[in-house]
Amino acid sequence: AQEKLAESDPTAVALKYVHESKVEGQYCENCMFIQGGEGEAWRPCQIFPGKVVAAKGWCTAWAKKG
Ligand code: SF4
């Protein structure tokens, strides 16, 4: 399994990544940068190569899936 992104990871800190989004309607699972793993709790993200992010997470790079 891929390593879960830590909130303390320097890039995560820079992008204010959190495992639980506090922004209504904005979650990793509906962000354009999420990759595969449909329906899974932890999924790859283009912004954090080699790690998986929480489906219910969020960061400042969030952008609506097209
Ligand atoms: Fe989540 Fe940020 Fe990756 Fe979007 S860019 S999936 S909000 S970690």
Backbone and ligand atoms as CSV (ligand in chain L), in Angstrom:
chain,resi,resn,atom,element,x,y,z
A,1,ALA,N,N,0.853,-1.201,0.000
A,1,ALA,CA,C,0.000,0.000,0.000
A,1,ALA,C,C,0.884,1.244,0.000
A,2,GLN,N,N,0.401,2.299,-0.618
A,2,GLN,CA,C,1.168,3.541,-0.659
A,2,GLN,C,C,1.104,4.234,0.686
A,3,GLU,N,N,2.140,5.006,0.945
A,3,GLU,CA,C,2.248,5.720,2.216
A,3,GLU,C,C,1.215,6.854,2.294
A,4,LYS,N,N,0.588,6.983,3.457
A,4,LYS,CA,C,-0.367,8.066,3.640
A,4,LYS,C,C,0.385,9.381,3.846
A,5,LEU,N,N,-0.103,10.427,3.204
A,5,LEU,CA,C,0.483,11.751,3.379
A,5,LEU,C,C,0.253,12.215,4.821
A,6,ALA,N,N,1.318,12.685,5.466
A,6,ALA,CA,C,1.191,13.213,6.831
A,6,ALA,C,C,0.889,14.709,6.762
A,7,GLU,N,N,0.064,15.174,7.682
A,7,GLU,CA,C,-0.239,16.612,7.729
A,7,GLU,C,C,1.032,17.409,8.015
A,8,SER,N,N,2.030,16.747,8.613
A,8,SER,CA,C,3.288,17.407,8.959
A,8,SER,C,C,4.313,17.396,7.821
A,9,ASP,N,N,3.998,16.707,6.717
A,9,ASP,CA,C,4.885,16.687,5.550
A,9,ASP,C,C,5.083,18.137,5.094
A,10,PRO,N,N,6.323,18.549,4.808
A,10,PRO,CA,C,6.575,19.957,4.458
A,10,PRO,C,C,5.700,20.495,3.322
A,11,THR,N,N,5.497,19.678,2.291
A,11,THR,CA,C,4.647,20.138,1.183
A,11,THR,C,C,3.190,20.228,1.633
A,12,ALA,N,N,2.775,19.288,2.478
A,12,ALA,CA,C,1.415,19.303,3.013
A,12,ALA,C,C,1.199,20.561,3.849
A,13,VAL,N,N,2.183,20.900,4.667
A,13,VAL,CA,C,2.095,22.104,5.496
A,13,VAL,C,C,1.982,23.341,4.602
A,14,ALA,N,N,2.812,23.373,3.559
A,14,ALA,CA,C,2.814,24.527,2.646
A,14,ALA,C,C,1.451,24.726,1.992
A,15,LEU,N,N,0.771,23.596,1.717
A,15,LEU,CA,C,-0.538,23.670,1.058
A,15,LEU,C,C,-1.684,23.526,2.064
A,16,LYS,N,N,-1.345,23.595,3.367
A,16,LYS,CA,C,-2.350,23.520,4.436
A,16,LYS,C,C,-3.231,22.278,4.332
A,17,TYR,N,N,-2.624,21.155,3.899
A,17,TYR,CA,C,-3.378,19.909,3.763
A,17,TYR,C,C,-3.869,19.400,5.118
A,18,VAL,N,N,-5.126,18.943,5.148
A,18,VAL,CA,C,-5.700,18.300,6.351
A,18,VAL,C,C,-6.446,17.034,5.930
A,19,HIS,N,N,-6.484,16.052,6.848
A,19,HIS,CA,C,-7.169,14.789,6.555
A,19,HIS,C,C,-8.690,14.958,6.527
A,20,GLU,N,N,-9.192,15.980,7.231
A,20,GLU,CA,C,-10.630,16.231,7.258
A,20,GLU,C,C,-10.897,17.658,6.819
A,21,SER,N,N,-11.496,17.779,5.643
A,21,SER,CA,C,-11.804,19.112,5.120
A,21,SER,C,C,-12.741,19.881,6.035
A,22,LYS,N,N,-12.482,21.182,6.179
A,22,LYS,CA,C,-13.385,22.045,6.930
A,22,LYS,C,C,-14.110,22.985,5.975
A,23,VAL,N,N,-13.927,22.736,4.687
A,23,VAL,CA,C,-14.559,23.577,3.671
A,23,VAL,C,C,-15.753,22.828,3.073
A,24,GLU,N,N,-16.936,23.382,3.274
A,24,GLU,CA,C,-18.162,22.756,2.786
A,24,GLU,C,C,-18.069,22.468,1.284
A,25,GLY,N,N,-18.319,21.223,0.920
A,25,GLY,CA,C,-18.374,20.860,-0.494
A,25,GLY,C,C,-17.039,20.651,-1.179
A,26,GLN,N,N,-15.932,20.890,-0.463
A,26,GLN,CA,C,-14.608,20.702,-1.067
A,26,GLN,C,C,-13.873,19.571,-0.354
A,27,TYR,N,N,-13.652,18.483,-1.085
A,27,TYR,CA,C,-12.968,17.306,-0.547
A,27,TYR,C,C,-12.009,16.782,-1.603
A,28,CYS,N,N,-10.966,16.105,-1.166
A,28,CYS,CA,C,-10.038,15.492,-2.123
A,28,CYS,C,C,-10.796,14.652,-3.151
A,29,GLU,N,N,-11.836,13.965,-2.707
A,29,GLU,CA,C,-12.537,13.069,-3.633
A,29,GLU,C,C,-13.267,13.802,-4.754
A,30,ASN,N,N,-13.507,15.118,-4.626
A,30,ASN,CA,C,-14.109,15.829,-5.761
A,30,ASN,C,C,-13.163,16.915,-6.300
A,31,CYS,N,N,-11.876,16.717,-6.057
A,31,CYS,CA,C,-10.838,17.623,-6.563
A,31,CYS,C,C,-10.286,17.071,-7.881
A,32,MET,N,N,-9.917,17.965,-8.784
A,32,MET,CA,C,-9.423,17.521,-10.093
A,32,MET,C,C,-8.083,16.792,-10.015
A,33,PHE,N,N,-7.378,16.900,-8.894
A,33,PHE,CA,C,-6.051,16.283,-8.795
A,33,PHE,C,C,-6.072,14.874,-8.202
A,34,ILE,N,N,-7.254,14.401,-7.750
A,34,ILE,CA,C,-7.324,13.058,-7.191
A,34,ILE,C,C,-7.152,12.033,-8.323
A,35,GLN,N,N,-6.578,10.887,-7.979
A,35,GLN,CA,C,-6.292,9.857,-8.975
A,35,GLN,C,C,-6.906,8.533,-8.557
A,36,GLY,N,N,-7.621,7.899,-9.445
A,36,GLY,CA,C,-8.080,6.529,-9.224
A,36,GLY,C,C,-8.638,6.255,-7.837
A,37,GLY,N,N,-8.658,4.953,-7.499
A,37,GLY,CA,C,-9.105,4.546,-6.176
A,37,GLY,C,C,-10.516,4.991,-5.831
A,38,GLU,N,N,-11.360,5.122,-6.849
A,38,GLU,CA,C,-12.753,5.560,-6.656
A,38,GLU,C,C,-13.413,4.850,-5.470
A,39,GLY,N,N,-13.959,5.622,-4.536
A,39,GLY,CA,C,-14.667,5.047,-3.405
A,39,GLY,C,C,-13.778,4.648,-2.238
A,40,GLU,N,N,-12.454,4.727,-2.421
A,40,GLU,CA,C,-11.548,4.337,-1.339
A,40,GLU,C,C,-11.275,5.517,-0.400
A,41,ALA,N,N,-10.936,5.209,0.850
A,41,ALA,CA,C,-10.723,6.242,1.858
A,41,ALA,C,C,-9.427,7.016,1.644
A,42,TRP,N,N,-8.432,6.375,1.029
A,42,TRP,CA,C,-7.139,7.005,0.760
A,42,TRP,C,C,-6.814,6.805,-0.707
A,43,ARG,N,N,-6.487,7.898,-1.406
A,43,ARG,CA,C,-6.291,7.837,-2.857
A,43,ARG,C,C,-5.096,8.681,-3.287
A,44,PRO,N,N,-4.468,8.278,-4.397
A,44,PRO,CA,C,-3.344,9.071,-4.913
A,44,PRO,C,C,-3.795,10.468,-5.365
A,45,CYS,N,N,-2.865,11.433,-5.280
A,45,CYS,CA,C,-3.119,12.814,-5.695
A,45,CYS,C,C,-1.926,13.277,-6.517
A,46,GLN,N,N,-2.207,13.956,-7.625
A,46,GLN,CA,C,-1.137,14.440,-8.518
A,46,GLN,C,C,-0.171,15.398,-7.825
A,47,ILE,N,N,-0.670,16.129,-6.849
A,47,ILE,CA,C,0.138,17.138,-6.179
A,47,ILE,C,C,1.136,16.528,-5.193
A,48,PHE,N,N,0.810,15.322,-4.698
A,48,PHE,CA,C,1.670,14.651,-3.721
A,48,PHE,C,C,2.089,13.280,-4.254
A,49,PRO,N,N,3.010,13.242,-5.198
A,49,PRO,CA,C,3.412,11.991,-5.838
A,49,PRO,C,C,3.932,10.970,-4.826
A,50,GLY,N,N,3.532,9.705,-5.014
A,50,GLY,CA,C,4.024,8.632,-4.171
A,50,GLY,C,C,3.326,8.498,-2.834
A,51,LYS,N,N,2.337,9.355,-2.577
A,51,LYS,CA,C,1.592,9.296,-1.313
A,51,LYS,C,C,0.104,9.177,-1.641
A,52,VAL,N,N,-0.668,8.801,-0.629
A,52,VAL,CA,C,-2.116,8.838,-0.793
A,52,VAL,C,C,-2.689,9.854,0.194
A,53,VAL,N,N,-3.788,10.476,-0.225
A,53,VAL,CA,C,-4.435,11.500,0.600
A,53,VAL,C,C,-5.828,11.011,1.008
A,54,ALA,N,N,-6.367,11.592,2.058
A,54,ALA,CA,C,-7.686,11.186,2.546
A,54,ALA,C,C,-8.783,11.674,1.600
A,55,ALA,N,N,-9.709,10.785,1.261
A,55,ALA,CA,C,-10.820,11.162,0.373
A,55,ALA,C,C,-11.578,12.364,0.925
A,56,LYS,N,N,-11.652,12.462,2.259
A,56,LYS,CA,C,-12.363,13.570,2.902
A,56,LYS,C,C,-11.425,14.725,3.268
A,57,GLY,N,N,-10.185,14.672,2.748
A,57,GLY,CA,C,-9.209,15.710,3.042
A,57,GLY,C,C,-9.374,16.946,2.167
A,58,TRP,N,N,-8.410,17.848,2.306
A,58,TRP,CA,C,-8.463,19.116,1.566
A,58,TRP,C,C,-7.101,19.782,1.626
A,59,CYS,N,N,-6.775,20.591,0.623
A,59,CYS,CA,C,-5.604,21.482,0.680
A,59,CYS,C,C,-5.900,22.693,-0.185
A,60,THR,N,N,-5.015,23.698,-0.124
A,60,THR,CA,C,-5.271,24.957,-0.836
A,60,THR,C,C,-5.200,24.813,-2.352
A,61,ALA,N,N,-4.698,23.660,-2.844
A,61,ALA,CA,C,-4.647,23.442,-4.296
A,61,ALA,C,C,-5.976,22.899,-4.828
A,62,TRP,N,N,-6.942,22.719,-3.916
A,62,TRP,CA,C,-8.219,22.149,-4.346
A,62,TRP,C,C,-8.794,22.907,-5.531
A,63,ALA,N,N,-9.237,22.150,-6.534
A,63,ALA,CA,C,-9.891,22.736,-7.698
A,63,ALA,C,C,-10.983,21.773,-8.145
A,64,LYS,N,N,-12.113,22.319,-8.497
A,64,LYS,CA,C,-13.261,21.491,-8.861
A,64,LYS,C,C,-12.942,20.564,-10.024
A,65,LYS,N,N,-13.318,19.299,-9.833
A,65,LYS,CA,C,-13.134,18.301,-10.881
A,65,LYS,C,C,-13.992,18.694,-12.070
A,66,GLY,N,N,-13.379,18.718,-13.256
A,66,GLY,CA,C,-14.071,19.183,-14.453
A,66,GLY,C,C,-15.116,18.235,-14.999
L,1,SF4,FE1,FE,-6.706,16.828,-1.978
L,1,SF4,FE2,FE,-5.163,18.929,-2.405
L,1,SF4,FE3,FE,-4.721,16.659,-3.705
L,1,SF4,FE4,FE,-6.857,18.113,-4.284
L,1,SF4,S1,S,-4.736,18.737,-4.592
L,1,SF4,S2,S,-6.784,15.887,-4.010
L,1,SF4,S3,S,-7.421,18.938,-2.279
L,1,SF4,S4,S,-4.540,16.983,-1.498
